[in-house]
């Protein structure tokens, strides 16, 4: 063990410490998050389009779009933060 290369010692240390399982689960989680993000895209697109239409209608009827603009901004920020 003392004469083993660093890479081999690191591999043995990670195996003994149990980080191999952690790394495997981390990769699985990354894959799930990637799938979820792909599924969320159409929903986000629809939500933005919905708020855009509300913004247009409000501008047509009231001339005031500020509150809906803020709603759209909040929606975008919520989606960008991943909440």
Beta strands, then each sheet from edge to edge (+ up, - down):
end
